[in-house]
Amino acid sequence: YGISCDPTTGRVADINLRGESEDPIFEKAGRSGYMTGSINPSICKLDRLSTLILADWKGVSGEIPGCVASLSNLRILDLIGNQISGKIPANIGNLQRLTVLNLADNRLTGEIPASLTALGNMKHLDLSSNKLTGQLPADFGNLKMLSRALLSKNQLSGAIPNSISGMYRLADLDLSVNKISGSVPGWIGSMRVLSTLNLDSNMISGQLPASLLSSTGLGIVNLSRNAIEGNIPDAFGPKSYFMALDLSYNNLKGPIPGSLSSAAYVG
């Protein structure tokens, strides 16, 4: 916690400032974590910076300086829980070493930059609870190392890109509470690592793919509050294990599938 320097060069390497009220530093001082102000572009002079965490301060506002994309050593950019506005820097894809990008719970607008899909080393992406618009980049699947894609509570539209089918490390996909349309792709049930799929509260239509219910990897699926229609496929199997399966508030009809009784577990 705090600011640390590279022992060899003496340059600032890590800025880790979190504003959680439960942090012992703030508890001891009898203060809650609240800070105002904006991110000064002069931070971009810290060319050895590897970690930039200014999280959960609630009052940090202004825009993300575009020059942040020039910090070539940056591995973690975490600005969650503030009032940061404006757009995600267009050249964010220049941060080739970035593994964590967390900009959730802010006031960001505009589209997801096309260059973001060039972040080939990124493992964790959280852009949830902003005001982002437009479609997911068609080549979103280029993020081969990504394990968590959390994009809920925005205004994203369009269909789920087919390129996501090639994201072999993706375990958690959350696109809930957006304006996503189209149907649930058949390939989504064949993703071996995907265990959590949240697509609730969108504009998804069409029928449920049988592969979704026969999947041996998915454990949590929420497709509630969409416009999915037709029958529930009779595709459950002995390896179907759903800790949670929510299909409520759709336009489904027909009988409950007989194969449901053969599923290992459906919660």
Number of C-alpha atoms within 10 A of each C-alpha: 10 9 12 15 14 13 9 6 9 10 14 18 21 22 19 16 18 20 20 18 16 12 13 10 15 14 13 9 8 10 12 15 20 15 15 13 10 15 16 11 13 10 14 17 13 15 16 19 23 20 21 20 18 20 23 24 22 19 17 22 19 18 19 20 18 15 15 23 19 16 22 16 17 23 21 23 20 22 24 24 23 24 22 25 18 17 19 22 18 15 17 24 19 17 24 19 18 24 19 21 20 19 23 25 22 23 21 26 18 16 18 22 16 16 16 23 20 18 23 19 17 24 19 19 20 19 23 24 21 22 21 25 17 16 17 20 19 15 15 21 20 18 25 19 18 23 20 20 19 20 24 24 21 22 21 25 18 16 18 21 15 15 14 20 19 15 20 17 17 25 19 20 20 19 23 24 21 22 21 25 18 16 17 20 18 15 14 18 22 16 22 17 16 24 19 21 21 20 23 24 21 22 20 25 18 16 19 21 18 15 18 23 24 22 23 22 20 27 19 19 21 18 23 20 20 22 20 25 15 14 15 19 21 15 19 24 18 14 15 22 22 22 13 15 18 15 18 14 14 16 16 16 11 9 10 12 13 11 14 18 13 13 17 13 16 15 10
